[in-house]
Amino acid sequence: MSTLHDAALPVDPAALIARASARGWWIATAESLTAGALVARLVDVPGASATIAGGAACYSYEAKTRVLGVDAELLATTGAVTADVATAMAEGALSLYGADLAISTTGVAGPGPDARGVAEGTVFLGLARRGRRTSTRELRLSGGRAQIRARTVDAALQLLDEALAEQQPPSSAPGR
């Protein structure tokens, strides 16, 4: 797991869409903290339908379990703001949408810590890639609820950009 603190991460969503489309890769999102803002940023780009498979905004534990297949016991034991939950969410979206890449967002936007005492600005991103091990990134962000959510979207775009910059494509991608 890598950790990132506040940073400006300007990534052009249009460049992501173009790169994924050129490779024939499909992208999916699984969003809690960002509640669909990430997939919205991606589909703001004309032509995004050529590469965006879909996005699941799963805010409640029940939705994370029912839609993404996140283990209910894991959520009950640890809460939603963990690397393990980010991993499960990303892997759930990869499977749900038959995508090549899936990214998840889970965290605490505030104000203040969550009910379990997880600090405001604690965020986990998960990146699942077909045929590869899922990775996570922990963020420690500041700036209040709206800014934390916006910075999370920026960081998720950065993580997708890094994955798309890799030379090796996902293996065994199903036909579309």
C-alpha positions in Angstrom: 0.0 0.0 0.0 1.3 3.4 -0.8 0.4 6.6 1.1 -0.2 10.0 -0.2 -0.7 13.3 1.6 -2.3 16.5 0.2 -0.9 17.1 -3.2 -2.1 18.7 -6.4 -2.8 15.9 -8.8 -4.0 17.3 -12.1 -4.9 14.5 -14.4 -6.9 15.2 -17.6 -9.8 12.8 -17.7 -9.9 13.1 -21.5 -6.4 11.7 -21.7 -7.4 8.8 -19.5 -10.3 8.0 -21.7 -8.2 8.2 -24.8 -5.5 6.0 -23.5 -8.0 3.3 -22.2 -10.0 3.4 -25.4 -6.9 3.1 -27.6 -5.9 -0.1 -25.6 -9.5 -1.4 -25.6 -9.6 -1.4 -21.8 -12.9 -1.0 -19.8 -12.9 0.9 -16.6 -15.4 0.6 -13.7 -15.7 2.5 -10.4 -16.9 1.5 -6.9 -17.6 4.7 -4.9 -18.5 5.3 -1.3 -16.9 8.6 -0.2 -17.2 10.1 -3.7 -20.7 8.9 -4.3 -20.4 8.8 -8.1 -18.3 12.0 -8.6 -15.4 10.0 -10.0 -17.4 8.2 -12.7 -19.2 11.5 -13.4 -15.8 13.2 -14.0 -14.9 10.4 -16.4 -18.2 10.4 -18.4 -18.0 14.2 -18.7 -15.6 13.4 -21.5 -17.2 12.9 -25.0 -16.6 9.3 -26.1 -16.3 7.9 -22.6 -18.9 5.3 -23.5 -16.1 3.5 -25.4 -14.3 2.7 -22.2 -16.4 3.3 -19.1 -18.2 0.1 -18.2 -20.1 1.5 -15.3 -19.9 2.9 -11.8 -21.5 1.8 -8.5 -22.2 4.4 -5.8 -22.5 2.2 -2.7 -22.7 4.4 0.4 -24.3 2.0 2.9 -22.8 -1.3 4.2 -25.8 -3.1 2.8 -25.2 -1.7 -0.7 -21.5 -2.5 -0.5 -22.4 -6.1 0.3 -25.4 -6.5 -2.0 -23.9 -4.8 -5.1 -20.2 -5.2 -4.8 -20.0 -8.4 -2.8 -18.1 -6.9 0.1 -18.1 -9.3 3.0 -20.7 -8.1 5.6 -18.7 -9.5 8.5 -15.6 -7.5 7.3 -17.7 -4.3 7.3 -19.2 -5.1 10.7 -15.8 -5.8 12.2 -13.6 -3.1 10.6 -16.0 -0.5 9.2 -15.8 0.7 5.7 -12.7 2.8 5.8 -9.9 0.3 5.4 -7.6 -1.0 2.7 -9.3 -4.4 2.8 -12.7 -2.8 2.1 -11.2 -0.7 -0.7 -9.8 -3.9 -2.2 -13.1 -5.7 -1.9 -15.0 -2.8 -3.5 -12.6 -2.6 -6.5 -12.6 -6.3 -7.0 -16.4 -6.3 -6.8 -16.7 -3.6 -9.5 -14.1 -5.4 -11.7 -16.4 -8.5 -11.5 -19.7 -6.7 -11.7 -18.8 -4.8 -14.8 -16.5 -7.3 -16.5 -13.9 -4.5 -16.6 -10.2 -4.5 -17.1 -9.5 -1.8 -14.4 -11.7 -0.9 -11.5 -11.1 1.8 -8.8 -12.8 2.2 -5.5 -13.0 5.1 -3.0 -13.8 4.8 0.7 -13.1 7.3 3.4 -14.1 10.0 5.9 -15.0 13.4 4.5 -16.1 14.8 7.8 -16.8 17.0 9.5 -14.8 15.2 12.2 -14.0 11.5 12.6 -16.5 8.8 11.7 -18.4 6.7 14.4 -15.3 4.4 14.7 -13.0 7.3 15.3 -11.3 7.2 11.9 -10.0 10.7 11.3 -11.5 13.1 8.8 -9.5 13.0 5.6 -8.6 9.3 5.9 -9.2 7.8 2.5 -8.4 4.5 0.8 -8.4 3.9 -2.9 -8.4 0.4 -4.4 -7.2 -0.5 -7.9 -8.2 -3.9 -9.3 -6.7 -5.0 -12.6 -7.7 -8.1 -14.5 -5.1 -10.8 -14.0 -3.1 -8.7 -11.5 -3.0 -8.3 -7.8 -5.2 -5.5 -6.4 -3.4 -2.6 -4.9 -4.4 0.1 -2.4 -3.4 3.7 -1.7 -4.0 5.5 1.6 -4.6 9.2 1.5 -4.5 11.7 4.4 -6.3 14.8 3.1 -7.4 18.0 4.7 -9.7 20.9 3.7 -13.2 20.1 4.8 -15.8 17.8 3.3 -16.2 19.1 -0.2 -12.4 19.6 -0.7 -11.6 16.1 0.7 -14.1 14.5 -1.7 -12.8 16.6 -4.7 -9.2 15.7 -3.8 -10.2 12.0 -3.6 -11.5 12.2 -7.1 -8.2 13.8 -8.3 -6.2 11.1 -6.5 -8.3 8.3 -8.1 -7.7 9.8 -11.5 -4.0 9.9 -10.7 -4.1 6.2 -9.8 -5.9 5.3 -13.0 -3.4 7.4 -15.0 -0.5 5.4 -13.4 -2.2 2.1 -14.2 -2.9 3.1 -17.8 0.8 4.2 -18.1 1.9 0.6 -17.5 3.0 -1.3 -20.6 1.4 -4.6 -19.7 -2.4 -4.8 -20.4 -4.8 -6.8 -18.3 -4.8 -10.4 -19.3 -7.8 -12.5 -20.4 -10.1 -9.5 -21.0 -13.6 -10.8 -22.1 -15.0 -9.7 -25.4 -17.3 -6.7 -25.4 
